[in-house]
Structure formats: structure tokens, C-alpha cells
Amino acid sequence: MDLLLAQDYATSFFLHVVRAGAFFAVVPLFGRQTDSFILRLVLSIALGGVFWWVGDQRIDTPGNVLALGVIAMREVVIGVALGFALSTMTSMLQSAGEIVSSEMGFSMARTMNPESGIDATVVSQLLQVVGFLLILQFDLHHEALRVLEQTYRACPIGQPFDLEPICMGLQALIGGSVQLAVQYCFPVLGLMLLLSVAMVLLGRAVPQINLMEFGFALRVLVALAAMAWFLVEGSPFLLHTFHAILDGARDMFPV
């Protein structure tokens, strides 16, 4: 009898760790490369143990391994959905950087992103690093962990859950991230459009001038200056956006 009771406790602990591990495997803030695997594994076990201790410490162990695997897959779905939802905080900045890079002529200047292992433009990586620093500066990573804790109360371990709010929340966050990316880079795009108009008018007024000699360098210089200024002025917009994404992730798992 004691062995069966210990098995129920062990099963509950294992499922708590599976959900936390799926979350850390997807969310970009804690890294997604092999060099951070041990860190994510330790975090998954530690936080899974904490949530197990304050939550459902015992569930009925399924009768066979296949049933346990199905329950574990449900926990993976919840963790992956939450991690993907919170990853829109940085994917929004990556999309904005790709748009700005294309406008300023830096779309071919690509380097390997150490966080994801995928090549990306230098501007998108710059904006992503700024987003990471803002998240850490204002302790928003703690809010992300609080949302993870909420999933254990909204979707108890080993119990069925409703997929509709999760799917609707992901759809809203993904669509909103694209809109927010355009809004964030719109001042830079507007300034680049004015610069293009000014260069066209200058070429019309002074036909002898060779715009190709300084046109590209001028676009890069103006774009970098505008980005440097807007990184400071646009910080409140980014913080408001991050809080809105966190609220959207909470709405996916109503308690």
C-alpha cells in the first residue's frame, strides 16, 4: 500500500516537471541551445518540485505506460503553448528588426543568433537583446513564472482541459505581435520614407549629383540614428506591450 502511494506521488512529481520542462524548452528567455540544457533541466526540476509541493502532490497513477504517456503529452501541450505565447515578446522585436533591416539595406548583414542558433539580421538581434534586458530589468521573467504557476491551478495535473481558450489566445497573440512589430518600427519607416522623398527631390533639383555615392551610407546613418533615439523613447511602448502579452497569456488559462 505504501509503495502504491509513493508511486502516485512520484507520478504527480514527474508530470509537474514535464510541464515545466516543456515550457523552458520553448520560451526564448532561458535559451534554446544545448549549452543551456543543464540549466533548463535544473530549472524544470526545481520549479516543477516547487509547484508539486504547493499543488496536487498525489494523483492516481494510470494503469499502464501508454496512458501515462498520453497524460504526459497533455502536460507538454500546456507547457509548449505557454512558452510559445510568451515568446511573442521577443519575436515581435525580431520581426520589427527584419522590417527595419530591409528598409535600411541591411537585410544581407546576417549573423548567427546565439540564442536560437538561426542566422538573423544584426538589427533584429539588437532589438531582441534590448527586449531581453528590459524583461530582466523590470522583473518580467518573474511574471512569466507566475503565469506558469497559474497553469497548474487552471489545468490541474492529470486532468482534461479546454483547448479553446488556449487556441484563441495563441491566435490573438500571434496576430497582435505582427501588428505591434509594425507599430514599433513605423517611426523609423516613416523617417526613411521622408528621406527617400528628399533624395528624389534632390536628384530632380540637381541632376548632376550622384546619389549613389552617398545615398546608401546616408540611409544607414539616418536609420541607425533613428533607432538609437527610438530605443529610449520607445521603451514605455515595449513595456506596455510586454504586460499586454503577459495578460494575454494569463487569459489563456483562466482560473
Secondary structure, 3 states (H helix, E strand, C coil): CHHHHHHHHHHHHHHHHHHHHHHHHHCHHHCCCHHHHHHHHHHHHHHHHHHHHHCCCCCCCCCCHHHHHHHHHHHHHHHHHHHHHHCHHHHHHHHHHHHHHHHHCCCCCEEECCCCCCEEEHHHHHHHHHHHHHHHHCCHHHHHHHHHHHHHHHCCCCCCCCCHHHHHHHHHHHHHHHHHHHHHHHHHHHHHHHHHHHHHHHHHHCCCCCHHHHHHHHHHHHHHHHHHHHHHHCHHHHHHHHHHHHHHHHHCCCC
